[in-house]
Structures are given as structure tokens and as C-alpha cells.
Amino acid sequence: ASQGYDLVVGTSFGYQDCMISLAAQYPNTMFLHISGWKTATPNFGVGYARLYQPMYLAGYTAALVSQTGVLGVLGPVPVPETYRQISAWVLGAKAARPNITVHVAWTGSWADPTLESFIVNQLHSLSVDVVNVRTSTSTGHLTAHSLGMMSTGYSSDFRIIAGESVLVSATYNWGALYTAVAQLVLNHTFEQFVGPDGPRNWWPGWEEGASALTDFSFLVPPVVVKATQNETRRVMHGGLHGDTVFCRPITDTKGQVITNGTCLEDSELLSMMWLPSVAHDHGMWTLPGRVCVEGTYGVFDLGTLTIHCLRCPPGTVSVNTDQASECVGCPPGTFSNGTSS
């Protein structure tokens, strides 16, 4: 921005707050942040592809291929983006097999290969035979392959690394989004992106070619390929966003009715922090013996031999030990907001 560029694109979730700050400093530069959800100055916009659309189809495929009827999800950081995509995968699985079982476990990190391998092993012990790997490394796929499991991928075609045990992957085509936004900047019509009343989201998807499925593995039977193609024709049109993924009755894991069938608005999709009721949300996991981060305390689960890290309540701090951590009251004259000591 300081060198006079007209458009700056931030391609990582973690750039969000920094880009909002820079947009305020450089009002004549247009800023596009990928995968965030916050709004800011008129020269700041949020862009993303509707990856939840092919994620739905990948979940549909996974459920039809599964022999055990038990699926798993290896989740990264629990934020609206990941909740949205994983929820779509779960809804796709349920559409294919209403009685499907889905276990969801979170690493709390975009990349933690050791923990990812551990979780996939634990999911395998729960009879999971197809796992959706939503973390950013290939470890989940490789571990699944080594255990005789199958997987579905995110962002890239992981068959290149893990072979045909990766049934299919949901992928982006960033060119569709970048080209459209760059043209707005060149035409001095970026206001079409941010809107006359403040920032809006640029969110192309299946119809625009911004999100897609890879080719299917040869392990996906032709009858399943055909069924997924039929489901694509049924779901990938109409609704509010060119799809009907979130246009059905949905109740979350806490029993709250999300919608009775009315399509969710983009604002609801961009802020969602829930999973459909069919999912068994196992929460955040960590390795046995791994210390929880500051501001949290560990609860050891004998069933899974893991420590679940939970946030300390206000007025307490976490005290780390060799195996876990615990919350203790703050000393007199001090206070804690529950996030750090």
C-alpha cells in the first residue's frame, strides 16, 4: 500500500486485523481479505469462495462409500469458516444416509501433524472408515491411508500425496474471484464490491467456477459417482446463493433450531458457530501429556486418553503442570479476563 498499489489481497485468515488497520491508514488502496468475516472501512472487503458447496458433495460421497456407517471429521481451528464447511459436509452425509454417524474432533490448530495423526487413530477406534481432513497438512490423509481408512480433502487434490484412498476433494479456483475484483478496481467501481451502505462480501461459488470437486478416486463406485452427480444437479442451483445446502430444517448439537427450512442468509453463514445435530462434537483435543495453553485448563478424558483444553473462567488463571493445567483464583489485588494470566 505504501508503494502505491491499487489492490492488496491478504490470502490468510490470520491477516484480518492487520489488514483492517492498514485499510484505515491507506483509504485510496483497496483491500481484499480472504476468509475473514469482519467489516471495516469502505475500501476493505472480504472475499471467499463458497467451498461449503463442494464440501457438501464430498460428505454425500463419503457417506455412500462408507461401509461402517460411521464418519469422522478432523477439524482445525473452530471459527465460522470451518464450522460452515464441516457443517455442509455433515449435511451432505446425512442427505445421503439419514442414519449416518459423524464424529468431529478439533485440533485447535491449522497444522499440528502429531495431534492430527493421533486424532485419526482415535477416530479409527470409533469405527470411522472415512474421515474428512479439514486441517492444512497431509498428515490426516496419510494416517488414514496407513490404517486402511479413506478420506476426503480440502483445498487441494490430496490424491497426489496420499493416493486413491482420498475419495474426492473440495477445491478453490481463486482466479474467478481475483479477476472479478481486480476488474472492479481497474474500472474504479470497487463500490460494487463493498456496496453503497458499507462493506459487503464477495462470495462466488459453484456457478461462477470459484469452488469445485476434484475427480473421484477409482475407489468410488460408479453408482456413487452417478448419485453424487445427481445430487449436484439437485442442490447446486436455486436458494439464495445458487445452492440449497442450508435451505433445509436444521437443528444444532445443542438442540437449538437453526432454521425450519428457510435458506440461511449470508450474514448467518459468515457468523455460524454450530454443527448439525447429527454430528457428535468431541470438542478440542490435545495429546496426553501436552500442556494446555495459558489461560486454559485441562480435563483428562479416560475414554480417549486425551486432555481437553477449556477456557479458564474470569477471575482465575491457569497453572501449568507436567500433565495438564488447572485454574486457580487470582491473588488479592489482581484480576484475570479468563484468557491469559
C-alpha positions as CSV (number, residue, x, y, z in Angstrom):
1,A,0.0,0.0,0.0
2,S,2.8,2.4,0.8
3,Q,4.2,1.8,-2.7
4,G,1.0,3.0,-4.4
5,Y,-0.6,-0.4,-5.3
6,D,-4.3,-0.1,-6.0
7,L,-5.3,-3.5,-4.6
8,V,-3.8,-5.5,-1.7
9,V,-5.0,-9.1,-1.2
10,G,-4.5,-10.9,2.1
11,T,-4.6,-14.6,1.5
12,S,-4.7,-16.0,5.0
13,F,-7.2,-16.0,7.8
14,G,-4.6,-14.6,10.2
15,Y,-4.2,-11.3,8.3
16,Q,-7.6,-10.0,9.1
17,D,-7.0,-7.4,11.9
18,C,-3.7,-6.2,10.3
19,M,-5.5,-5.5,7.0
20,I,-8.3,-3.7,8.7
21,S,-5.8,-1.4,10.4
22,L,-3.9,-0.8,7.1
23,A,-7.2,-0.1,5.2
24,A,-7.8,2.8,7.6
25,Q,-4.3,4.1,7.0
26,Y,-4.5,3.9,3.2
27,P,-8.0,4.9,2.2
28,N,-7.1,5.1,-1.6
29,T,-6.0,1.5,-1.7
30,M,-8.5,-1.3,-1.9
31,F,-8.0,-4.2,0.5
32,L,-9.4,-7.7,0.0
33,H,-9.2,-10.2,2.8
34,I,-9.7,-13.8,2.1
35,S,-11.6,-16.0,4.6
36,G,-12.4,-13.4,7.2
37,W,-15.8,-12.1,8.4
38,K,-15.2,-8.6,9.9
39,T,-16.3,-5.4,8.2
40,A,-14.4,-2.1,8.3
41,T,-13.8,0.9,6.1
42,P,-15.3,1.3,2.6
43,N,-12.0,0.3,1.0
44,F,-12.0,-3.0,2.8
45,G,-13.8,-6.1,1.6
46,V,-14.0,-9.8,2.5
47,G,-13.7,-12.4,-0.3
48,Y,-14.0,-16.1,-0.2
49,A,-15.2,-19.0,-2.4
50,R,-18.3,-20.9,-1.3
51,L,-16.3,-24.0,-0.5
52,Y,-19.1,-25.3,1.6
53,Q,-20.9,-26.3,-1.7
54,P,-18.4,-28.9,-2.8
55,M,-17.8,-29.9,0.8
56,Y,-21.5,-30.9,1.0
57,L,-21.0,-33.1,-2.1
58,A,-17.8,-34.6,-0.6
59,G,-19.8,-35.5,2.5
60,Y,-22.5,-37.0,0.4
61,T,-19.9,-39.2,-1.4
62,A,-18.2,-40.2,1.8
63,A,-21.5,-41.5,3.4
64,L,-22.3,-43.6,0.3
65,V,-18.9,-45.1,0.2
66,S,-18.7,-45.9,4.0
67,Q,-19.0,-49.5,5.0
68,T,-19.4,-48.9,8.7
69,G,-21.8,-46.0,8.5
70,V,-19.5,-44.1,10.8
71,L,-17.7,-41.0,9.5
72,G,-15.2,-38.7,11.1
73,V,-14.0,-35.1,10.7
74,L,-10.5,-33.8,11.6
75,G,-11.3,-30.1,12.3
76,P,-8.7,-27.3,12.7
77,V,-9.4,-24.0,14.4
78,P,-13.1,-23.7,15.3
79,V,-14.1,-20.5,13.5
80,P,-17.1,-19.6,11.3
81,E,-15.3,-20.7,8.1
82,T,-14.5,-24.2,9.4
83,Y,-17.9,-24.6,11.1
84,R,-19.6,-23.7,7.8
85,Q,-17.6,-26.1,5.7
86,I,-17.7,-29.0,8.2
87,S,-21.5,-28.5,8.7
88,A,-22.0,-28.7,5.0
89,W,-20.0,-31.9,4.8
90,V,-22.1,-33.3,7.7
91,L,-25.4,-32.2,6.0
92,G,-24.3,-33.9,2.8
93,A,-23.5,-37.1,4.6
94,K,-27.0,-37.0,6.3
95,A,-28.7,-36.4,3.0
96,A,-27.1,-39.5,1.5
97,R,-27.7,-41.6,4.6
98,P,-30.1,-40.2,7.2
99,N,-28.9,-42.6,9.9
100,I,-25.2,-41.8,9.4
101,T,-23.0,-41.2,12.5
102,V,-20.4,-38.4,12.3
103,H,-17.7,-37.8,14.9
104,V,-16.0,-34.4,14.9
105,A,-12.8,-33.6,16.7
106,W,-10.8,-30.3,16.7
107,T,-7.1,-29.8,16.9
108,G,-7.3,-26.0,17.6
109,S,-4.5,-25.5,15.0
110,W,-4.3,-25.2,11.3
111,A,-1.3,-27.5,11.3
112,D,-0.3,-29.9,14.1
113,P,0.8,-33.2,12.4
114,T,1.4,-35.1,15.6
115,L,-2.0,-34.3,17.0
116,E,-3.7,-34.9,13.7
117,S,-2.3,-38.4,13.4
118,F,-3.3,-39.1,17.0
119,I,-6.9,-38.0,16.4
120,V,-7.3,-40.0,13.2
121,N,-6.1,-43.1,15.1
122,Q,-8.8,-42.3,17.8
123,L,-11.5,-41.9,15.1
124,H,-10.4,-45.2,13.7
125,S,-11.0,-46.8,17.1
126,L,-14.6,-45.5,16.9
127,S,-15.2,-47.5,13.7
128,V,-14.8,-44.4,11.4
129,D,-13.8,-45.6,7.9
130,V,-14.0,-42.3,6.1
131,V,-12.6,-39.1,7.6
132,N,-12.9,-35.5,6.3
133,V,-9.5,-33.8,6.7
134,R,-10.0,-30.1,7.2
135,T,-6.6,-29.3,8.6
136,S,-3.9,-27.8,6.3
137,T,-1.4,-30.7,6.2
138,S,-1.5,-34.1,4.5
139,T,-0.9,-36.0,7.8
140,G,-4.6,-36.8,8.3
141,H,-4.8,-38.4,4.8
142,L,-1.6,-40.3,5.2
143,T,-2.6,-41.6,8.6
144,A,-6.0,-42.7,7.3
145,H,-4.3,-44.4,4.4
146,S,-2.0,-46.3,6.7
147,L,-4.9,-47.5,8.8
148,G,-6.9,-48.7,5.8
149,M,-9.3,-45.8,6.0
150,M,-10.5,-43.4,3.3
151,S,-10.6,-39.6,3.4
152,T,-12.0,-36.6,1.6
153,G,-9.9,-33.5,1.2
154,Y,-10.0,-29.7,1.4
155,S,-8.3,-27.0,-0.8
156,S,-6.1,-29.4,-2.9
157,D,-6.3,-32.8,-4.5
158,F,-4.6,-34.8,-1.9
159,R,-4.6,-37.9,-4.1
160,I,-1.2,-36.6,-5.3
161,I,0.2,-37.3,-1.8
162,A,-2.0,-40.0,-0.2
163,G,-3.2,-41.9,-3.3
164,E,-6.6,-43.2,-4.2
165,S,-7.7,-43.6,-0.6
166,V,-8.6,-39.9,-0.9
167,L,-12.1,-40.3,-2.4
168,V,-12.5,-36.7,-3.6
169,S,-11.5,-33.1,-2.5
170,A,-13.3,-29.8,-2.4
171,T,-11.2,-27.1,-4.1
172,Y,-11.0,-23.4,-4.8
173,N,-10.4,-21.6,-8.1
174,W,-9.2,-18.2,-6.8
175,G,-8.8,-16.9,-10.3
176,A,-12.5,-16.4,-10.6
177,L,-12.6,-14.2,-7.5
178,Y,-9.3,-12.3,-8.1
179,T,-10.1,-11.5,-11.7
180,A,-13.5,-10.1,-10.9
181,V,-12.3,-7.9,-8.0
182,A,-9.2,-6.7,-10.0
183,Q,-11.5,-5.6,-12.8
184,L,-13.6,-3.6,-10.4
185,V,-10.5,-1.8,-9.2
186,L,-9.3,-1.2,-12.7
187,N,-12.8,0.2,-13.6
188,H,-12.8,2.3,-10.4
189,T,-16.1,0.6,-9.4
190,F,-14.9,-1.1,-6.3
191,E,-18.0,0.3,-4.7
192,Q,-19.9,-2.6,-6.4
193,F,-17.9,-4.8,-4.2
194,V,-18.2,-3.0,-0.9
195,G,-21.7,-1.7,-1.6
196,P,-23.1,1.8,-1.1
197,D,-24.0,1.2,2.5
198,G,-20.8,-0.3,3.7
199,P,-18.6,-3.3,3.3
200,R,-20.1,-6.5,1.8
201,N,-18.8,-9.9,1.0
202,W,-17.7,-11.1,-2.4
203,W,-18.5,-14.7,-2.3
204,P,-18.6,-16.6,-5.6
205,G,-19.2,-20.3,-5.7
206,W,-20.1,-23.3,-7.8
207,E,-21.9,-21.4,-10.6
208,E,-19.0,-18.9,-11.0
209,G,-16.4,-21.7,-11.0
210,A,-14.9,-20.5,-7.8
211,S,-15.4,-23.8,-6.0
212,A,-15.4,-27.3,-7.3
213,L,-14.8,-31.0,-6.7
214,T,-11.8,-32.8,-8.0
215,D,-12.1,-36.0,-10.0
216,F,-13.2,-39.0,-8.0
217,S,-10.9,-41.8,-6.8
218,F,-11.3,-45.1,-8.6
219,L,-12.4,-46.4,-5.1
220,V,-15.6,-44.5,-5.5
221,P,-18.0,-46.9,-7.2
222,P,-19.7,-45.7,-10.5
223,V,-23.1,-45.9,-8.8
224,V,-21.9,-43.5,-6.1
225,V,-20.3,-41.1,-8.7
226,K,-23.7,-41.0,-10.5
227,A,-25.6,-40.5,-7.3
228,T,-23.3,-37.5,-6.4
229,Q,-23.7,-36.1,-9.8
230,N,-27.5,-36.3,-9.4
231,E,-27.3,-34.6,-6.0
232,T,-25.1,-31.9,-7.6
233,R,-27.9,-31.1,-10.1
234,R,-30.5,-31.1,-7.3
235,V,-28.6,-28.9,-4.8
236,M,-26.3,-26.6,-6.8
237,H,-29.0,-24.2,-8.0
238,G,-31.8,-22.1,-6.5
239,G,-31.8,-21.0,-2.9
240,L,-30.3,-17.6,-2.0
241,H,-26.8,-18.3,-3.1
242,G,-27.0,-20.7,-6.1
243,D,-27.4,-23.7,-3.8
244,T,-29.8,-25.2,-1.3
245,V,-27.2,-26.6,1.1
246,F,-28.5,-24.6,4.1
247,C,-32.1,-24.5,2.9
248,R,-33.5,-27.3,5.0
249,P,-34.6,-27.9,8.5
250,I,-31.5,-27.8,10.7
251,T,-31.1,-28.3,14.5
252,D,-27.7,-27.9,16.0
253,T,-25.9,-30.3,18.5
254,K,-27.4,-28.3,21.5
255,G,-30.9,-28.8,20.3
256,Q,-31.4,-25.3,19.0
257,V,-33.5,-24.9,15.8
258,I,-31.3,-23.1,13.3
259,T,-33.9,-23.0,10.5
260,N,-37.2,-24.7,9.8
261,G,-36.2,-24.9,6.1
262,T,-35.8,-21.2,5.2
263,C,-32.4,-20.6,3.5
264,L,-29.8,-19.1,5.8
265,E,-28.7,-15.6,4.9
266,D,-25.0,-14.9,4.1
267,S,-24.7,-13.0,7.4
268,E,-25.8,-16.1,9.2
269,L,-23.4,-18.3,7.3
270,L,-20.5,-16.0,7.9
271,S,-21.1,-16.0,11.7
272,M,-22.1,-19.6,12.3
273,M,-20.5,-21.4,15.2
274,W,-22.5,-24.6,15.3
275,L,-22.7,-28.1,13.9
276,P,-25.8,-30.1,12.8
277,S,-27.4,-32.3,15.4
278,V,-26.3,-35.5,13.6
279,A,-22.7,-34.6,14.5
280,H,-21.0,-35.8,17.7
281,D,-18.8,-32.8,18.6
282,H,-15.9,-34.1,20.7
283,G,-14.5,-30.6,21.1
284,M,-10.9,-29.6,21.3
285,W,-8.4,-32.4,21.7
286,T,-4.7,-32.4,22.8
287,L,-2.1,-35.1,23.2
288,P,-1.7,-36.9,26.6
289,G,1.0,-35.1,28.5
290,R,0.8,-32.0,26.4
291,V,0.3,-28.9,28.5
292,C,-2.7,-26.8,27.6
293,V,-2.1,-23.2,26.5
294,E,-2.0,-20.3,29.0
295,G,-5.5,-19.2,30.0
296,T,-7.0,-22.7,29.7
297,Y,-7.1,-25.8,31.9
298,G,-7.0,-29.4,31.0
299,V,-9.7,-32.1,31.6
300,F,-8.4,-35.6,31.1
301,D,-10.7,-37.9,29.3
302,L,-10.1,-41.6,30.2
303,G,-12.2,-42.7,27.3
304,T,-10.0,-41.2,24.7
305,L,-6.8,-40.7,26.8
306,T,-6.7,-37.0,25.8
307,I,-6.7,-33.7,27.6
308,H,-9.5,-31.4,26.5
309,C,-8.4,-27.8,27.0
310,L,-11.1,-25.5,28.3
311,R,-11.1,-21.7,28.9
312,C,-10.5,-20.5,32.5
313,P,-13.4,-18.5,33.9
314,P,-13.0,-14.8,34.7
315,G,-11.1,-14.2,37.9
316,T,-8.9,-17.2,37.6
317,V,-5.6,-18.0,35.9
318,S,-4.2,-21.3,34.6
319,V,-1.3,-23.0,36.3
320,N,0.5,-25.5,34.1
321,T,1.7,-28.8,35.4
322,D,3.6,-31.6,33.8
323,Q,0.5,-33.3,32.6
324,A,-2.2,-30.7,32.3
325,S,-3.2,-27.4,33.8
326,E,-5.7,-26.1,36.2
327,C,-7.5,-22.8,37.1
328,V,-6.8,-21.1,40.4
329,G,-8.1,-17.9,41.9
330,C,-6.2,-14.7,41.2
331,P,-4.2,-13.2,44.1
332,P,-5.6,-10.3,46.0
333,G,-5.3,-7.0,44.1
334,T,-5.1,-8.7,40.7
335,F,-7.6,-9.8,38.1
336,S,-7.9,-12.0,35.0
337,N,-10.1,-11.9,32.0
338,G,-10.0,-15.6,31.6
339,T,-7.9,-15.5,28.5
340,S,-4.4,-15.1,30.0
341,S,-2.7,-15.0,33.4
